[in-house]
Amino acid sequence: MRTAVLILALGSCGWFPALSRAESPAKPLGVIDVFNLQLATDPQISPDGKRVVYVRQFSDIMKDQRHSNLWIINTDGSDHRPITTGNFNDGSPRWSPDGKELLYISNRDGSPQIYRRWLDNGQTAKVTNLISAPSGIGWSPDGKWISFTAHVPITAKPLIELPAAPDGAKWADPAKVIDKLVYRFNGAGYLKPGFEHLFVVPADGGTPRQISQGNFPHGGAATSASEAVWTPDSKYLIMSANRHPDFETDRMNTEIYEFSVAEGNVKALTQRKGPDDNPALSPDGKQIVYMGFDDKYQGYQVRKLYVMNRDGSSARLLSGGLDRDAFSPRWAADGSGIYFLSADQGNTGLQFIDLHGKMRKVASNLGSGTSAYGGGMSFTIAKNGNLAFTYCRPDLPGDIAVAPPSPPGGEGGVRGNGENAPKVITKVNEGLLSARTLGQVEEIWYESSKDQRRIQGWILKPPGFDPSKKYPLILEIHGGPFANYGDRFDLEKQLMAAKGYVVLYTNPRGSTSYGEEFGNLIHHAYPGDDFFDLNSGVDAMLAKGYIDPDELYVTGGSGGGVLTCWMIGRTTRFRAAVTVYPVINWYSFVLTSDIGAWASKYWFPGLPWDHVEHYEKRSLLSVVKNVKTPTMVLTGEADWRTPMSDSEQYYQALKILGVESVLVRVPDEPHGIAVRPSHHMSKILHVITWFETHRKKVDQKVAR
């Protein structure tokens, strides 16, 4: 009876996918599986290295919302169970220094607050009653304090004063006065006046005390700032922030700061021009590792690791021999070096570097998400050196893996023989994926017709693929533009393959994980020669013999939407196109996007009115007159990264030119169109249906 009740309770919280008949054969993924997929993220290994707490994300099909709970599992894979339950958003778990308690953030009482849980008896206490959501929580080494950041509102003096309304009158909402450069941000919407600040609160609860002061951002959606870390003596907090007077116009110029917990005094530990982020203190508290670069205002700049003394002196470059981004540095438990993340050729690995700059790979395939972009890449280290990290593959969205400090065979990722080999300890999608047949992924390398550079990509084939047949091809282009696709799980592409399409996704010039020179091939030249990289990929697919040359389609989101428009503005080989939340007019992008002012400094030689011809040359309106391809334009109405106004310009231009086109507006969705699961389904279905509408006649011999 107790077992039956437990199963019903867990099922009601969305942890188990919708059940199918046991005798039913495996079938391809369906769009409804947007609700069924789960992700394991943010693994936090216990101080003794024996247990891992992680965040398990799931969706509620009845209320069309995404939620998360906390789960715990032993590092040998045993005793896997929930810590929290219910349709809430529980996250950011953090172990107490002695490993007996947990902190986490939850909205289970309405607004997000900090909670403390005793693991021996399950007793839970709400530590805060904040008016603004906390983030970046951390426990002081002595266990007495909790640090966090939260928004501190500012009430500006009104510019006008209206006459008093008569008693009982109901007047309209007052006008809003905006005086900030960045006043709205993708995902956050219109920003409330004020600044994020650093706080501490007693671990036993009580009144939070603000540590940072001044009208500077110490976190928040529209700024670059890192989670604060405690010094071993619990007297100081170290964090990156931008406290320069020109933080609005030079947002990347962060420094590492030391904040005194007792007095609130602040001291800058770095001074250079450029970002200094993600500080981490050595176990003895004598050194700080951080990441950054000397800012050259290039489109792509490789982030390096630096080490300095605790007082900011003797800073030196540590990862100068690595021509790849290094991020999320964490000290080894014995202080012998630093673990960090770095992507190479579309695969994110966990690396170790000693204090002399010698590196070795510990594991590959880090991540947890539903896109080939990756995401959810994180790891933590126990006092005994054991590691916990997220893990993904093309057929595995995201699970938790563990590894010892020096795993043998680590060059190949989570594999190897013996008890010391890294191993995956969760299977959060086993119930769903055991009843689904996924398309198989194959790596491809080919030469660009522009300059014979080798371009890497991946081919996703439909379930039951037969090379003797002819298949339609979708060229799916990544955004960024400084980002990368990789051999990672991708739900949207799997659903395209499930409908009978072969999907090609590549890393054209400008993609990250191939070094600074390759990334900057599109510096001040995007879109540009990436056309040849992508078009050559289509040619390489045609050479394989199983693609129908009359069944070519193209789509992509954000920067991929830019390149979709660039492709159909320069070739008519595609039967249909879907451009998803694209930038169309770079001039208007600078003046309407949440990152427009920043982009004008890094992606362009200057402001649009000073470089009109340059902006026009790179505008998608410069080639729109060439478009003959039936085109769908698909954008969220709450997208402040690539605002709807750009999509409207392109749609209007296509209509004026007589090109078959439709504009799809998704309400309340920011960039990505995935906040609500049903909207994510709608996005996928609109793309596939537009292509299906323009397929060749069914009486032709085309695989479906």
ABEGO torsion letter per residue (X at the ends): XAAAAAAAAAAAAGABBBBBBAABBBBBBBAAAAAABBBBBGBBBBAAGABBBBBBBBBBAAAGBBBBBBBBBBAAGBGBBBABBEBBBBBGBBBBAAGABBBBBBAAAGBBBBBBBBAAAGBBBBABBBABBBBGBBBBAAGABBBBBBBBBBBBBBABBBBBBBBGBBBBBBBBBBABABABBBGAEBBBBEBBBBBBBBAAEEBBBBABBEBBBAEEAABBBBBBBBBAAGABBBBBBBABAAAAABAABBBBBBBBAAAGBBBBABABBEBBBGBBBBAAGABBBBBEBBBAGBABBBBBBBBBBAAGBGBBBAAAABABBBBGBBBBAAGAEBBBBBBBGGBBBBBBBBAAGBBBBABBGBEBBABAAEEGBBBBBBAAGBBBBBBBBAABAEBBBBBBABBBGAAAEBBEBEAABBBBABBAAAAAAAABBBBBBBBBBBBBAAAGBBBBBBBBBBBGBBAABBBBBBBBBBBOABBBBBBBBBAAAAAAAAAGBBBBBBBBBGBBGAEAAAAAAABGAOBBAAAAAAAAAAAAAAAAGABBAABBBBBEBEAAAAAAAAAAAABAABABBBBBGBBABAAAAAAABAAAAAAAAAABAEBAAABAAAAAAABAAAAAAABABBBBBBBBAABAABBAAAAAAAAAAAAAAGBBBBBBBBBGBBBGGAABAAAAAAAAAAAAAAAAAABBBAABBBBX
